Amino acid sequence: MSWKNSNSRSLVSKQLTMFLCAGCFFAGMLFTDRMWAEPEPEPKGLSSIQTGTEDEQLQVVADGCDPRLDVRRDSKDIIREVSKTHNAVQTLDKTISNLEMELAAARAMQDSILTGSPISDDLMLPEPIKKRKYLMVVGINTAFSSRKRRDSVRATWMPQGDKLIKLEKEKGIIMRFVIGHGATAGGILDRAIEAEDRKHGDFLRLEHIEGYLELSAKTKTYFTTAVALWDADFYVKVDDDVHVNIATLGATLAKHRVNPRVYIGCMKSGPVLAHKGVRYHEPEHWKFGEEGNKYFRHATGQLYAISKDLATYISINQHVLHKYVNEDVSLGSWFIGLDVEHIDDRRLCCGTPPDCEWKSQAGNICVASFDWSCSGICRSADRIKEVHRRCGEGEDALWNTSF
């Protein structure tokens, strides 16, 4: 009896075990099916966007342009790139300057056509002139009544004939007496200048009516005409009663070629003269403040030089540049507010002997000499030969100097 009971319990235990095993198996299958169920389908287009992004990232990495990569460039490569950029900017600046110069020439010709004035042959800009680069253009301001002064300049510091042509070809220096026209077109004054020009060939005629109170207008016209005719590094204005050492002037200006906007002369800041009847009276004195004020710094009018960019600026803006009664003040005012380097060189305003002679003996040759009391060499037609003899740089200096 006890054995039967024992066998019965054993059988029940085995059946229960088999049942539990089967139940666990089916429960596991059910759990496994739920865990591996397929995810819900993605929104339309999302899958393609992700795939495309991954492809782009792979392509970027393959090309070596992954922005996350720490790219280190060699310092020499950077310097080389900076140098290329600097050269490109310089080339662009030069191109712009050339275009501005051509524009100035075109405007000068247009003005001549509109005003009915005769167009100078020089304004046609023949091909050799357009291509040639000069060091400087020296314009010697003169008047109808200054024939003796011009002859004294020709006899001293201004080369003549073939030497004047040689100076242009070999040294790149243009020298001309600058004069406009008389109030009566084709009158006796104009005919006298034309005859003198046929003899010497050293005039630059301006489309300008001569007059003492028109010096500021003449200065604008001079720079406008000169920059249209000749492509030079510098444009110089000098009075016909001043002694100039041309080789020393050229060497002085050549040192400033690196600066595109330079204004060179003996800088001064004199009083603004408000009272009528005095020399250099300023009718617009009220613009400079209270009585007793001084002008801004500007170069004295006996001799000064400006770079090509400044001459081009005057040419382009000639119609809106204000003219004061004093020509040197006008020029200085045109550069106020511009990025211009003012060079104060006292060798451009030496006194006559013994001043310039002592400096010459000391090896510091003057560029220009004159008397302050006369705003030029007093009685220059008679005295300039003496100044040239005692303060001149020597005839061979011009031809032996490299600029």
FENQUIJO-V376566 format. One record per helix or strand of 3 or more residues. SS is the DSSP state (H for helix, E for strand). FROM is the first residue (numbers start at 1). LEN is the number of residues. If there is no record, write none. Layout:
BEGIN
SS&FROM&LEN + SS&FROM&LEN
END
This chain:
BEGIN
H&2&34 + H&46&17 + H&75&41 + H&121&4 + H&127&5 + E&133&9 + H&147&8 + H&162&10 + E&173&9 + H&188&13 + E&203&7 + H&212&18 + E&231&9 + H&246&9 + E&262&7 + H&285&4 + E&298&10 + H&308&9 + H&327&8 + E&341&4 + H&346&4 + H&355&7 + H&372&3 + H&380&12 + H&397&4
END
